[in-house]
Amino acid sequence: MIKICFVCLGNICRSPMAEFIMKDIVKKNNLESKIFIESRATSYEETGNGIYPPAKKKLAEENIYYDNNKVSTRLEKEDLKKYDYIIGMEERNIINIERILKTSDKKIKRLLDYSNNPRDIADPWYTGNFDKTYDDILEGCKFFIDFLIKNNIV
């Protein structure tokens, strides 16, 4: 089983959106028995808090199931061994992931590094643009699942 962890600053907007968007794609591709997905934060500031309401609203608008009991959890050093892919939303996340995990392992990348247009996914906590964030995450997840399938990883 391939284990994926999506990571952002607080684990209340982008990384849980990525977690549940990817779970939806995996389910639609009948890959649930082959892919395990979670999400984490690079900071402790939101630990224990649920998904930010506008992020939940956007997922609901797109008919993406999310676990209402999901709470923010911080990435820890042991997670390097637990996950096959650790996927950040922006370059700042990558820097913090590498600091936490004390490595620049090849399994650590930005989500949109798998796309035809590598770039950061803006934090909607600051931009307020959950539509753009959703679109960027969906794009990244589609390219990432294609990468996994085309390379016979799943």
Secondary structure as GFF3:
##gff-version 3
##sequence-region A 1 154
A	DSSP	beta_strand	2	8	.	.	.	ID=ss1
A	DSSP	alpha_helix	14	28	.	.	.	ID=ss2
A	DSSP	beta_strand	35	41	.	.	.	ID=ss3
A	DSSP	alpha_helix	53	61	.	.	.	ID=ss4
A	DSSP	alpha_helix	79	82	.	.	.	ID=ss5
A	DSSP	beta_strand	85	88	.	.	.	ID=ss6
A	DSSP	alpha_helix	91	101	.	.	.	ID=ss7
A	DSSP	beta_strand	108	110	.	.	.	ID=ss8
A	DSSP	three_ten_helix	111	114	.	.	.	ID=ss9
A	DSSP	alpha_helix	124	127	.	.	.	ID=ss10
A	DSSP	alpha_helix	130	150	.	.	.	ID=ss11
###
